[in-house]
Amino acid sequence: MGAAKKLYVKKDHLVSIEQAKNNTVIHTEGVSVPVRRGEYIATNPYGEQYVVPESYRNKYVEVNQFKDASFYESMAKGYHEMAAINLEEANVGVAADNQAEEITEKFVSGSMNE
């Protein structure tokens, strides 16, 4: 169980599948299901388990896993990048506002014609 589990998909169901090494019992939806050695146990992302009959095993297609930052890490990175962009835009806006105010003061005071 310590090894990385392979992921499989059937239609829109993503599961990991393990072959039972011993006779065991899985508990699902208030029901205990006996599993014989050699049968396949599928586990979905919510931890729910069920037995996959040998005849259905070929309906599950293995998919590759890839290491990627977690959702929250990606969101944090995106917010950090947007903060830098917003700060730069704000600085440009403040500089333009200051320049406009300076030009307006010169125009109103009449020093613009000098």
Phi and psi restraints in degrees (range 20) as a CNS / XPLOR table:
assign (resid 1 and name C) (resid 2 and name N)
       (resid 2 and name CA) (resid 2 and name C) 1.0 -74.9 20.0 2
assign (resid 2 and name N) (resid 2 and name CA)
       (resid 2 and name C) (resid 3 and name N) 1.0 -20.9 20.0 2
assign (resid 2 and name C) (resid 3 and name N)
       (resid 3 and name CA) (resid 3 and name C) 1.0 -72.5 20.0 2
assign (resid 3 and name N) (resid 3 and name CA)
       (resid 3 and name C) (resid 4 and name N) 1.0 157.4 20.0 2
assign (resid 3 and name C) (resid 4 and name N)
       (resid 4 and name CA) (resid 4 and name C) 1.0 -64.1 20.0 2
assign (resid 4 and name N) (resid 4 and name CA)
       (resid 4 and name C) (resid 5 and name N) 1.0 133.9 20.0 2
assign (resid 4 and name C) (resid 5 and name N)
       (resid 5 and name CA) (resid 5 and name C) 1.0 -82.3 20.0 2
assign (resid 5 and name N) (resid 5 and name CA)
       (resid 5 and name C) (resid 6 and name N) 1.0 142.9 20.0 2
assign (resid 5 and name C) (resid 6 and name N)
       (resid 6 and name CA) (resid 6 and name C) 1.0 -84.5 20.0 2
assign (resid 6 and name N) (resid 6 and name CA)
       (resid 6 and name C) (resid 7 and name N) 1.0 145.8 20.0 2
assign (resid 6 and name C) (resid 7 and name N)
       (resid 7 and name CA) (resid 7 and name C) 1.0 -100.5 20.0 2
assign (resid 7 and name N) (resid 7 and name CA)
       (resid 7 and name C) (resid 8 and name N) 1.0 143.4 20.0 2
assign (resid 7 and name C) (resid 8 and name N)
       (resid 8 and name CA) (resid 8 and name C) 1.0 -131.7 20.0 2
assign (resid 8 and name N) (resid 8 and name CA)
       (resid 8 and name C) (resid 9 and name N) 1.0 154.6 20.0 2
assign (resid 8 and name C) (resid 9 and name N)
       (resid 9 and name CA) (resid 9 and name C) 1.0 -133.5 20.0 2
assign (resid 9 and name N) (resid 9 and name CA)
       (resid 9 and name C) (resid 10 and name N) 1.0 140.6 20.0 2
assign (resid 9 and name C) (resid 10 and name N)
       (resid 10 and name CA) (resid 10 and name C) 1.0 -131.8 20.0 2
assign (resid 10 and name N) (resid 10 and name CA)
       (resid 10 and name C) (resid 11 and name N) 1.0 115.1 20.0 2
assign (resid 10 and name C) (resid 11 and name N)
       (resid 11 and name CA) (resid 11 and name C) 1.0 53.9 20.0 2
assign (resid 11 and name N) (resid 11 and name CA)
       (resid 11 and name C) (resid 12 and name N) 1.0 -110.1 20.0 2
assign (resid 11 and name C) (resid 12 and name N)
       (resid 12 and name CA) (resid 12 and name C) 1.0 -113.0 20.0 2
assign (resid 12 and name N) (resid 12 and name CA)
       (resid 12 and name C) (resid 13 and name N) 1.0 20.4 20.0 2
assign (resid 12 and name C) (resid 13 and name N)
       (resid 13 and name CA) (resid 13 and name C) 1.0 -105.0 20.0 2
assign (resid 13 and name N) (resid 13 and name CA)
       (resid 13 and name C) (resid 14 and name N) 1.0 116.7 20.0 2
assign (resid 13 and name C) (resid 14 and name N)
       (resid 14 and name CA) (resid 14 and name C) 1.0 -96.9 20.0 2
assign (resid 14 and name N) (resid 14 and name CA)
       (resid 14 and name C) (resid 15 and name N) 1.0 125.3 20.0 2
assign (resid 14 and name C) (resid 15 and name N)
       (resid 15 and name CA) (resid 15 and name C) 1.0 -142.3 20.0 2
assign (resid 15 and name N) (resid 15 and name CA)
       (resid 15 and name C) (resid 16 and name N) 1.0 161.7 20.0 2
assign (resid 15 and name C) (resid 16 and name N)
       (resid 16 and name CA) (resid 16 and name C) 1.0 -107.1 20.0 2
assign (resid 16 and name N) (resid 16 and name CA)
       (resid 16 and name C) (resid 17 and name N) 1.0 143.9 20.0 2
assign (resid 16 and name C) (resid 17 and name N)
       (resid 17 and name CA) (resid 17 and name C) 1.0 -123.2 20.0 2
assign (resid 17 and name N) (resid 17 and name CA)
       (resid 17 and name C) (resid 18 and name N) 1.0 130.9 20.0 2
assign (resid 17 and name C) (resid 18 and name N)
       (resid 18 and name CA) (resid 18 and name C) 1.0 -125.9 20.0 2
assign (resid 18 and name N) (resid 18 and name CA)
       (resid 18 and name C) (resid 19 and name N) 1.0 147.1 20.0 2
assign (resid 18 and name C) (resid 19 and name N)
       (resid 19 and name CA) (resid 19 and name C) 1.0 -91.6 20.0 2
assign (resid 19 and name N) (resid 19 and name CA)
       (resid 19 and name C) (resid 20 and name N) 1.0 128.9 20.0 2
assign (resid 19 and name C) (resid 20 and name N)
       (resid 20 and name CA) (resid 20 and name C) 1.0 -63.9 20.0 2
assign (resid 20 and name N) (resid 20 and name CA)
       (resid 20 and name C) (resid 21 and name N) 1.0 127.5 20.0 2
assign (resid 20 and name C) (resid 21 and name N)
       (resid 21 and name CA) (resid 21 and name C) 1.0 -85.9 20.0 2
assign (resid 21 and name N) (resid 21 and name CA)
       (resid 21 and name C) (resid 22 and name N) 1.0 -23.2 20.0 2
assign (resid 21 and name C) (resid 22 and name N)
       (resid 22 and name CA) (resid 22 and name C) 1.0 -138.2 20.0 2
assign (resid 22 and name N) (resid 22 and name CA)
       (resid 22 and name C) (resid 23 and name N) 1.0 165.8 20.0 2
assign (resid 22 and name C) (resid 23 and name N)
       (resid 23 and name CA) (resid 23 and name C) 1.0 -65.6 20.0 2
assign (resid 23 and name N) (resid 23 and name CA)
       (resid 23 and name C) (resid 24 and name N) 1.0 133.6 20.0 2
assign (resid 23 and name C) (resid 24 and name N)
       (resid 24 and name CA) (resid 24 and name C) 1.0 -149.9 20.0 2
assign (resid 24 and name N) (resid 24 and name CA)
       (resid 24 and name C) (resid 25 and name N) 1.0 -177.8 20.0 2
assign (resid 24 and name C) (resid 25 and name N)
       (resid 25 and name CA) (resid 25 and name C) 1.0 -133.0 20.0 2
assign (resid 25 and name N) (resid 25 and name CA)
       (resid 25 and name C) (resid 26 and name N) 1.0 134.8 20.0 2
assign (resid 25 and name C) (resid 26 and name N)
       (resid 26 and name CA) (resid 26 and name C) 1.0 -110.9 20.0 2
assign (resid 26 and name N) (resid 26 and name CA)
       (resid 26 and name C) (resid 27 and name N) 1.0 149.3 20.0 2
assign (resid 26 and name C) (resid 27 and name N)
       (resid 27 and name CA) (resid 27 and name C) 1.0 -114.4 20.0 2
assign (resid 27 and name N) (resid 27 and name CA)
       (resid 27 and name C) (resid 28 and name N) 1.0 121.4 20.0 2
assign (resid 27 and name C) (resid 28 and name N)
       (resid 28 and name CA) (resid 28 and name C) 1.0 -142.8 20.0 2
assign (resid 28 and name N) (resid 28 and name CA)
       (resid 28 and name C) (resid 29 and name N) 1.0 131.0 20.0 2
assign (resid 28 and name C) (resid 29 and name N)
       (resid 29 and name CA) (resid 29 and name C) 1.0 47.5 20.0 2
assign (resid 29 and name N) (resid 29 and name CA)
       (resid 29 and name C) (resid 30 and name N) 1.0 45.0 20.0 2
assign (resid 29 and name C) (resid 30 and name N)
       (resid 30 and name CA) (resid 30 and name C) 1.0 75.9 20.0 2
assign (resid 30 and name N) (resid 30 and name CA)
       (resid 30 and name C) (resid 31 and name N) 1.0 9.0 20.0 2
assign (resid 30 and name C) (resid 31 and name N)
       (resid 31 and name CA) (resid 31 and name C) 1.0 -121.9 20.0 2
assign (resid 31 and name N) (resid 31 and name CA)
       (resid 31 and name C) (resid 32 and name N) 1.0 136.5 20.0 2
assign (resid 31 and name C) (resid 32 and name N)
       (resid 32 and name CA) (resid 32 and name C) 1.0 -96.6 20.0 2
assign (resid 32 and name N) (resid 32 and name CA)
       (resid 32 and name C) (resid 33 and name N) 1.0 128.5 20.0 2
assign (resid 32 and name C) (resid 33 and name N)
       (resid 33 and name CA) (resid 33 and name C) 1.0 -118.0 20.0 2
assign (resid 33 and name N) (resid 33 and name CA)
       (resid 33 and name C) (resid 34 and name N) 1.0 121.7 20.0 2
assign (resid 33 and name C) (resid 34 and name N)
       (resid 34 and name CA) (resid 34 and name C) 1.0 -73.4 20.0 2
assign (resid 34 and name N) (resid 34 and name CA)
       (resid 34 and name C) (resid 35 and name N) 1.0 140.1 20.0 2
assign (resid 34 and name C) (resid 35 and name N)
       (resid 35 and name CA) (resid 35 and name C) 1.0 -123.9 20.0 2
assign (resid 35 and name N) (resid 35 and name CA)
       (resid 35 and name C) (resid 36 and name N) 1.0 126.4 20.0 2
assign (resid 35 and name C) (resid 36 and name N)
       (resid 36 and name CA) (resid 36 and name C) 1.0 -87.2 20.0 2
assign (resid 36 and name N) (resid 36 and name CA)
       (resid 36 and name C) (resid 37 and name N) 1.0 153.9 20.0 2
assign (resid 36 and name C) (resid 37 and name N)
       (resid 37 and name CA) (resid 37 and name C) 1.0 -54.4 20.0 2
assign (resid 37 and name N) (resid 37 and name CA)
       (resid 37 and name C) (resid 38 and name N) 1.0 132.4 20.0 2
assign (resid 37 and name C) (resid 38 and name N)
       (resid 38 and name CA) (resid 38 and name C) 1.0 96.7 20.0 2
assign (resid 38 and name N) (resid 38 and name CA)
       (resid 38 and name C) (resid 39 and name N) 1.0 -16.9 20.0 2
assign (resid 38 and name C) (resid 39 and name N)
       (resid 39 and name CA) (resid 39 and name C) 1.0 -77.0 20.0 2
assign (resid 39 and name N) (resid 39 and name CA)
       (resid 39 and name C) (resid 40 and name N) 1.0 159.0 20.0 2
assign (resid 39 and name C) (resid 40 and name N)
       (resid 40 and name CA) (resid 40 and name C) 1.0 -97.0 20.0 2
assign (resid 40 and name N) (resid 40 and name CA)
       (resid 40 and name C) (resid 41 and name N) 1.0 134.0 20.0 2
assign (resid 40 and name C) (resid 41 and name N)
       (resid 41 and name CA) (resid 41 and name C) 1.0 -113.3 20.0 2
assign (resid 41 and name N) (resid 41 and name CA)
       (resid 41 and name C) (resid 42 and name N) 1.0 122.4 20.0 2
assign (resid 41 and name C) (resid 42 and name N)
       (resid 42 and name CA) (resid 42 and name C) 1.0 -98.9 20.0 2
assign (resid 42 and name N) (resid 42 and name CA)
       (resid 42 and name C) (resid 43 and name N) 1.0 139.0 20.0 2
assign (resid 42 and name C) (resid 43 and name N)
       (resid 43 and name CA) (resid 43 and name C) 1.0 -127.2 20.0 2
assign (resid 43 and name N) (resid 43 and name CA)
       (resid 43 and name C) (resid 44 and name N) 1.0 122.8 20.0 2
assign (resid 43 and name C) (resid 44 and name N)
       (resid 44 and name CA) (resid 44 and name C) 1.0 -86.1 20.0 2
assign (resid 44 and name N) (resid 44 and name CA)
       (resid 44 and name C) (resid 45 and name N) 1.0 173.6 20.0 2
assign (resid 44 and name C) (resid 45 and name N)
       (resid 45 and name CA) (resid 45 and name C) 1.0 -60.8 20.0 2
assign (resid 45 and name N) (resid 45 and name CA)
       (resid 45 and name C) (resid 46 and name N) 1.0 -17.4 20.0 2
assign (resid 45 and name C) (resid 46 and name N)
       (resid 46 and name CA) (resid 46 and name C) 1.0 -90.3 20.0 2
assign (resid 46 and name N) (resid 46 and name CA)
       (resid 46 and name C) (resid 47 and name N) 1.0 0.2 20.0 2
assign (resid 46 and name C) (resid 47 and name N)
       (resid 47 and name CA) (resid 47 and name C) 1.0 88.5 20.0 2
assign (resid 47 and name N) (resid 47 and name CA)
       (resid 47 and name C) (resid 48 and name N) 1.0 0.2 20.0 2
assign (resid 47 and name C) (resid 48 and name N)
       (resid 48 and name CA) (resid 48 and name C) 1.0 -74.6 20.0 2
assign (resid 48 and name N) (resid 48 and name CA)
       (resid 48 and name C) (resid 49 and name N) 1.0 139.3 20.0 2
assign (resid 48 and name C) (resid 49 and name N)
       (resid 49 and name CA) (resid 49 and name C) 1.0 -121.2 20.0 2
assign (resid 49 and name N) (resid 49 and name CA)
       (resid 49 and name C) (resid 50 and name N) 1.0 151.0 20.0 2
assign (resid 49 and name C) (resid 50 and name N)
       (resid 50 and name CA) (resid 50 and name C) 1.0 -155.1 20.0 2
assign (resid 50 and name N) (resid 50 and name CA)
       (resid 50 and name C) (resid 51 and name N) 1.0 161.4 20.0 2
assign (resid 50 and name C) (resid 51 and name N)
       (resid 51 and name CA) (resid 51 and name C) 1.0 -88.8 20.0 2
assign (resid 51 and name N) (resid 51 and name CA)
       (resid 51 and name C) (resid 52 and name N) 1.0 134.4 20.0 2
assign (resid 51 and name C) (resid 52 and name N)
       (resid 52 and name CA) (resid 52 and name C) 1.0 -103.3 20.0 2
assign (resid 52 and name N) (resid 52 and name CA)
       (resid 52 and name C) (resid 53 and name N) 1.0 116.2 20.0 2
assign (resid 52 and name C) (resid 53 and name N)
       (resid 53 and name CA) (resid 53 and name C) 1.0 -61.5 20.0 2
assign (resid 53 and name N) (resid 53 and name CA)
       (resid 53 and name C) (resid 54 and name N) 1.0 148.2 20.0 2
assign (resid 53 and name C) (resid 54 and name N)
       (resid 54 and name CA) (resid 54 and name C) 1.0 -53.0 20.0 2
assign (resid 54 and name N) (resid 54 and name CA)
       (resid 54 and name C) (resid 55 and name N) 1.0 -38.8 20.0 2
assign (resid 54 and name C) (resid 55 and name N)
       (resid 55 and name CA) (resid 55 and name C) 1.0 -68.8 20.0 2
assign (resid 55 and name N) (resid 55 and name CA)
       (resid 55 and name C) (resid 56 and name N) 1.0 -20.5 20.0 2
assign (resid 55 and name C) (resid 56 and name N)
       (resid 56 and name CA) (resid 56 and name C) 1.0 -96.5 20.0 2
assign (resid 56 and name N) (resid 56 and name CA)
       (resid 56 and name C) (resid 57 and name N) 1.0 -11.0 20.0 2
assign (resid 56 and name C) (resid 57 and name N)
       (resid 57 and name CA) (resid 57 and name C) 1.0 -55.3 20.0 2
assign (resid 57 and name N) (resid 57 and name CA)
       (resid 57 and name C) (resid 58 and name N) 1.0 -37.0 20.0 2
assign (resid 57 and name C) (resid 58 and name N)
       (resid 58 and name CA) (resid 58 and name C) 1.0 -74.6 20.0 2
assign (resid 58 and name N) (resid 58 and name CA)
       (resid 58 and name C) (resid 59 and name N) 1.0 -8.2 20.0 2
assign (resid 58 and name C) (resid 59 and name N)
       (resid 59 and name CA) (resid 59 and name C) 1.0 -80.9 20.0 2
assign (resid 59 and name N) (resid 59 and name CA)
       (resid 59 and name C) (resid 60 and name N) 1.0 -12.0 20.0 2
assign (resid 59 and name C) (resid 60 and name N)
       (resid 60 and name CA) (resid 60 and name C) 1.0 -95.8 20.0 2
assign (resid 60 and name N) (resid 60 and name CA)
       (resid 60 and name C) (resid 61 and name N) 1.0 128.2 20.0 2
assign (resid 60 and name C) (resid 61 and name N)
       (resid 61 and name CA) (resid 61 and name C) 1.0 -106.3 20.0 2
assign (resid 61 and name N) (resid 61 and name CA)
       (resid 61 and name C) (resid 62 and name N) 1.0 130.7 20.0 2
assign (resid 61 and name C) (resid 62 and name N)
       (resid 62 and name CA) (resid 62 and name C) 1.0 -71.7 20.0 2
assign (resid 62 and name N) (resid 62 and name CA)
       (resid 62 and name C) (resid 63 and name N) 1.0 136.8 20.0 2
assign (resid 62 and name C) (resid 63 and name N)
       (resid 63 and name CA) (resid 63 and name C) 1.0 -119.1 20.0 2
assign (resid 63 and name N) (resid 63 and name CA)
       (resid 63 and name C) (resid 64 and name N) 1.0 149.3 20.0 2
assign (resid 63 and name C) (resid 64 and name N)
       (resid 64 and name CA) (resid 64 and name C) 1.0 -81.3 20.0 2
assign (resid 64 and name N) (resid 64 and name CA)
       (resid 64 and name C) (resid 65 and name N) 1.0 140.5 20.0 2
assign (resid 64 and name C) (resid 65 and name N)
       (resid 65 and name CA) (resid 65 and name C) 1.0 -92.4 20.0 2
assign (resid 65 and name N) (resid 65 and name CA)
       (resid 65 and name C) (resid 66 and name N) 1.0 150.5 20.0 2
assign (resid 65 and name C) (resid 66 and name N)
       (resid 66 and name CA) (resid 66 and name C) 1.0 -135.3 20.0 2
assign (resid 66 and name N) (resid 66 and name CA)
       (resid 66 and name C) (resid 67 and name N) 1.0 146.0 20.0 2
assign (resid 66 and name C) (resid 67 and name N)
       (resid 67 and name CA) (resid 67 and name C) 1.0 -82.5 20.0 2
assign (resid 67 and name N) (resid 67 and name CA)
       (resid 67 and name C) (resid 68 and name N) 1.0 123.1 20.0 2
assign (resid 67 and name C) (resid 68 and name N)
       (resid 68 and name CA) (resid 68 and name C) 1.0 -142.5 20.0 2
assign (resid 68 and name N) (resid 68 and name CA)
       (resid 68 and name C) (resid 69 and name N) 1.0 157.6 20.0 2
assign (resid 68 and name C) (resid 69 and name N)
       (resid 69 and name CA) (resid 69 and name C) 1.0 -61.8 20.0 2
assign (resid 69 and name N) (resid 69 and name CA)
       (resid 69 and name C) (resid 70 and name N) 1.0 150.2 20.0 2
assign (resid 69 and name C) (resid 70 and name N)
       (resid 70 and name CA) (resid 70 and name C) 1.0 -64.5 20.0 2
assign (resid 70 and name N) (resid 70 and name CA)
       (resid 70 and name C) (resid 71 and name N) 1.0 165.0 20.0 2
assign (resid 70 and name C) (resid 71 and name N)
       (resid 71 and name CA) (resid 71 and name C) 1.0 -55.9 20.0 2
assign (resid 71 and name N) (resid 71 and name CA)
       (resid 71 and name C) (resid 72 and name N) 1.0 -45.5 20.0 2
assign (resid 71 and name C) (resid 72 and name N)
       (resid 72 and name CA) (resid 72 and name C) 1.0 -67.6 20.0 2
assign (resid 72 and name N) (resid 72 and name CA)
       (resid 72 and name C) (resid 73 and name N) 1.0 -36.9 20.0 2
assign (resid 72 and name C) (resid 73 and name N)
       (resid 73 and name CA) (resid 73 and name C) 1.0 -66.0 20.0 2
assign (resid 73 and name N) (resid 73 and name CA)
       (resid 73 and name C) (resid 74 and name N) 1.0 -40.1 20.0 2
assign (resid 73 and name C) (resid 74 and name N)
       (resid 74 and name CA) (resid 74 and name C) 1.0 -65.6 20.0 2
assign (resid 74 and name N) (resid 74 and name CA)
       (resid 74 and name C) (resid 75 and name N) 1.0 -41.1 20.0 2
assign (resid 74 and name C) (resid 75 and name N)
       (resid 75 and name CA) (resid 75 and name C) 1.0 -64.5 20.0 2
assign (resid 75 and name N) (resid 75 and name CA)
       (resid 75 and name C) (resid 76 and name N) 1.0 -42.7 20.0 2
assign (resid 75 and name C) (resid 76 and name N)
       (resid 76 and name CA) (resid 76 and name C) 1.0 -61.9 20.0 2
assign (resid 76 and name N) (resid 76 and name CA)
       (resid 76 and name C) (resid 77 and name N) 1.0 -42.0 20.0 2
assign (resid 76 and name C) (resid 77 and name N)
       (resid 77 and name CA) (resid 77 and name C) 1.0 -62.8 20.0 2
assign (resid 77 and name N) (resid 77 and name CA)
       (resid 77 and name C) (resid 78 and name N) 1.0 -43.4 20.0 2
assign (resid 77 and name C) (resid 78 and name N)
       (resid 78 and name CA) (resid 78 and name C) 1.0 -61.6 20.0 2
assign (resid 78 and name N) (resid 78 and name CA)
       (resid 78 and name C) (resid 79 and name N) 1.0 -44.1 20.0 2
assign (resid 78 and name C) (resid 79 and name N)
       (resid 79 and name CA) (resid 79 and name C) 1.0 -63.8 20.0 2
assign (resid 79 and name N) (resid 79 and name CA)
       (resid 79 and name C) (resid 80 and name N) 1.0 -39.2 20.0 2
assign (resid 79 and name C) (resid 80 and name N)
       (resid 80 and name CA) (resid 80 and name C) 1.0 -63.2 20.0 2
assign (resid 80 and name N) (resid 80 and name CA)
       (resid 80 and name C) (resid 81 and name N) 1.0 -44.0 20.0 2
assign (resid 80 and name C) (resid 81 and name N)
       (resid 81 and name CA) (resid 81 and name C) 1.0 -64.7 20.0 2
assign (resid 81 and name N) (resid 81 and name CA)
       (resid 81 and name C) (resid 82 and name N) 1.0 -42.0 20.0 2
assign (resid 81 and name C) (resid 82 and name N)
       (resid 82 and name CA) (resid 82 and name C) 1.0 -65.9 20.0 2
assign (resid 82 and name N) (resid 82 and name CA)
       (resid 82 and name C) (resid 83 and name N) 1.0 -35.7 20.0 2
assign (resid 82 and name C) (resid 83 and name N)
       (resid 83 and name CA) (resid 83 and name C) 1.0 -61.9 20.0 2
assign (resid 83 and name N) (resid 83 and name CA)
       (resid 83 and name C) (resid 84 and name N) 1.0 -41.8 20.0 2
assign (resid 83 and name C) (resid 84 and name N)
       (resid 84 and name CA) (resid 84 and name C) 1.0 -64.3 20.0 2
assign (resid 84 and name N) (resid 84 and name CA)
       (resid 84 and name C) (resid 85 and name N) 1.0 -41.9 20.0 2
assign (resid 84 and name C) (resid 85 and name N)
       (resid 85 and name CA) (resid 85 and name C) 1.0 -64.7 20.0 2
assign (resid 85 and name N) (resid 85 and name CA)
       (resid 85 and name C) (resid 86 and name N) 1.0 -45.2 20.0 2
assign (resid 85 and name C) (resid 86 and name N)
       (resid 86 and name CA) (resid 86 and name C) 1.0 -62.4 20.0 2
assign (resid 86 and name N) (resid 86 and name CA)
       (resid 86 and name C) (resid 87 and name N) 1.0 -40.2 20.0 2
assign (resid 86 and name C) (resid 87 and name N)
       (resid 87 and name CA) (resid 87 and name C) 1.0 -63.4 20.0 2
assign (resid 87 and name N) (resid 87 and name CA)
       (resid 87 and name C) (resid 88 and name N) 1.0 -43.8 20.0 2
assign (resid 87 and name C) (resid 88 and name N)
       (resid 88 and name CA) (resid 88 and name C) 1.0 -62.3 20.0 2
assign (resid 88 and name N) (resid 88 and name CA)
       (resid 88 and name C) (resid 89 and name N) 1.0 -45.1 20.0 2
assign (resid 88 and name C) (resid 89 and name N)
       (resid 89 and name CA) (resid 89 and name C) 1.0 -63.9 20.0 2
assign (resid 89 and name N) (resid 89 and name CA)
       (resid 89 and name C) (resid 90 and name N) 1.0 -39.5 20.0 2
assign (resid 89 and name C) (resid 90 and name N)
       (resid 90 and name CA) (resid 90 and name C) 1.0 -64.5 20.0 2
assign (resid 90 and name N) (resid 90 and name CA)
       (resid 90 and name C) (resid 91 and name N) 1.0 -42.0 20.0 2
assign (resid 90 and name C) (resid 91 and name N)
       (resid 91 and name CA) (resid 91 and name C) 1.0 -62.9 20.0 2
assign (resid 91 and name N) (resid 91 and name CA)
       (resid 91 and name C) (resid 92 and name N) 1.0 -41.3 20.0 2
assign (resid 91 and name C) (resid 92 and name N)
       (resid 92 and name CA) (resid 92 and name C) 1.0 -63.6 20.0 2
assign (resid 92 and name N) (resid 92 and name CA)
       (resid 92 and name C) (resid 93 and name N) 1.0 -42.2 20.0 2
assign (resid 92 and name C) (resid 93 and name N)
       (resid 93 and name CA) (resid 93 and name C) 1.0 -63.6 20.0 2
assign (resid 93 and name N) (resid 93 and name CA)
       (resid 93 and name C) (resid 94 and name N) 1.0 -42.5 20.0 2
assign (resid 93 and name C) (resid 94 and name N)
       (resid 94 and name CA) (resid 94 and name C) 1.0 -65.2 20.0 2
assign (resid 94 and name N) (resid 94 and name CA)
       (resid 94 and name C) (resid 95 and name N) 1.0 -42.5 20.0 2
assign (resid 94 and name C) (resid 95 and name N)
       (resid 95 and name CA) (resid 95 and name C) 1.0 -62.7 20.0 2
assign (resid 95 and name N) (resid 95 and name CA)
       (resid 95 and name C) (resid 96 and name N) 1.0 -43.5 20.0 2
assign (resid 95 and name C) (resid 96 and name N)
       (resid 96 and name CA) (resid 96 and name C) 1.0 -65.3 20.0 2
assign (resid 96 and name N) (resid 96 and name CA)
       (resid 96 and name C) (resid 97 and name N) 1.0 -39.0 20.0 2
assign (resid 96 and name C) (resid 97 and name N)
       (resid 97 and name CA) (resid 97 and name C) 1.0 -64.1 20.0 2
assign (resid 97 and name N) (resid 97 and name CA)
       (resid 97 and name C) (resid 98 and name N) 1.0 -44.5 20.0 2
assign (resid 97 and name C) (resid 98 and name N)
       (resid 98 and name CA) (resid 98 and name C) 1.0 -62.7 20.0 2
assign (resid 98 and name N) (resid 98 and name CA)
       (resid 98 and name C) (resid 99 and name N) 1.0 -41.9 20.0 2
assign (resid 98 and name C) (resid 99 and name N)
       (resid 99 and name CA) (resid 99 and name C) 1.0 -64.9 20.0 2
assign (resid 99 and name N) (resid 99 and name CA)
       (resid 99 and name C) (resid 100 and name N) 1.0 -41.9 20.0 2
assign (resid 99 and name C) (resid 100 and name N)
       (resid 100 and name CA) (resid 100 and name C) 1.0 -63.9 20.0 2
assign (resid 100 and name N) (resid 100 and name CA)
       (resid 100 and name C) (resid 101 and name N) 1.0 -40.7 20.0 2
assign (resid 100 and name C) (resid 101 and name N)
       (resid 101 and name CA) (resid 101 and name C) 1.0 -65.1 20.0 2
assign (resid 101 and name N) (resid 101 and name CA)
       (resid 101 and name C) (resid 102 and name N) 1.0 -40.9 20.0 2
assign (resid 101 and name C) (resid 102 and name N)
       (resid 102 and name CA) (resid 102 and name C) 1.0 -63.9 20.0 2
assign (resid 102 and name N) (resid 102 and name CA)
       (resid 102 and name C) (resid 103 and name N) 1.0 -44.0 20.0 2
assign (resid 102 and name C) (resid 103 and name N)
       (resid 103 and name CA) (resid 103 and name C) 1.0 -65.2 20.0 2
assign (resid 103 and name N) (resid 103 and name CA)
       (resid 103 and name C) (resid 104 and name N) 1.0 -40.5 20.0 2
assign (resid 103 and name C) (resid 104 and name N)
       (resid 104 and name CA) (resid 104 and name C) 1.0 -63.2 20.0 2
assign (resid 104 and name N) (resid 104 and name CA)
       (resid 104 and name C) (resid 105 and name N) 1.0 -43.3 20.0 2
assign (resid 104 and name C) (resid 105 and name N)
       (resid 105 and name CA) (resid 105 and name C) 1.0 -61.0 20.0 2
assign (resid 105 and name N) (resid 105 and name CA)
       (resid 105 and name C) (resid 106 and name N) 1.0 -42.8 20.0 2
assign (resid 105 and name C) (resid 106 and name N)
       (resid 106 and name CA) (resid 106 and name C) 1.0 -64.7 20.0 2
assign (resid 106 and name N) (resid 106 and name CA)
       (resid 106 and name C) (resid 107 and name N) 1.0 -40.4 20.0 2
assign (resid 106 and name C) (resid 107 and name N)
       (resid 107 and name CA) (resid 107 and name C) 1.0 -66.3 20.0 2
assign (resid 107 and name N) (resid 107 and name CA)
       (resid 107 and name C) (resid 108 and name N) 1.0 -44.6 20.0 2
assign (resid 107 and name C) (resid 108 and name N)
       (resid 108 and name CA) (resid 108 and name C) 1.0 -67.7 20.0 2
assign (resid 108 and name N) (resid 108 and name CA)
       (resid 108 and name C) (resid 109 and name N) 1.0 -39.0 20.0 2
assign (resid 108 and name C) (resid 109 and name N)
       (resid 109 and name CA) (resid 109 and name C) 1.0 -77.1 20.0 2
assign (resid 109 and name N) (resid 109 and name CA)
       (resid 109 and name C) (resid 110 and name N) 1.0 -12.0 20.0 2
assign (resid 109 and name C) (resid 110 and name N)
       (resid 110 and name CA) (resid 110 and name C) 1.0 85.9 20.0 2
assign (resid 110 and name N) (resid 110 and name CA)
       (resid 110 and name C) (resid 111 and name N) 1.0 2.0 20.0 2
assign (resid 110 and name C) (resid 111 and name N)
       (resid 111 and name CA) (resid 111 and name C) 1.0 -79.5 20.0 2
assign (resid 111 and name N) (resid 111 and name CA)
       (resid 111 and name C) (resid 112 and name N) 1.0 0.1 20.0 2
assign (resid 111 and name C) (resid 112 and name N)
       (resid 112 and name CA) (resid 112 and name C) 1.0 -72.3 20.0 2
assign (resid 112 and name N) (resid 112 and name CA)
       (resid 112 and name C) (resid 113 and name N) 1.0 -31.0 20.0 2
assign (resid 112 and name C) (resid 113 and name N)
       (resid 113 and name CA) (resid 113 and name C) 1.0 -82.2 20.0 2
assign (resid 113 and name N) (resid 113 and name CA)
       (resid 113 and name C) (resid 114 and name N) 1.0 -12.9 20.0 2
